[in-house]
Amino acid sequence: MAEGALKGRVALVTGGSRGIGRAIALELASAGADIAFNYLKNHQAARRTEEELNALGVACLRVQAPLGEPENIKSL
């Protein structure tokens, strides 16, 4: 994706602290999107991902929310 192509946009990435979700969040951020991502339990991985996203110069919001529960989906 071209650098800056998503400037001014916000992406919500589920499972963004590790694996494919993390890779997607970083790719979208490298294109300029601000990122909101959720994670389940791994606080350390979520903090690392947040730091990497902030280093790319985008705004980042990390939210611990197990999306297997409908009320958490609504709150996210």
Buried (B, 14 or more C-beta within 10 A) or exposed (E): EEEEEBEEEEBBBBBBBBEEBBEBBBBBBBBBBBBBBBBBEEEEBBEBBBEBBEEBEBEBEBBBBEEEEEEBEEEB
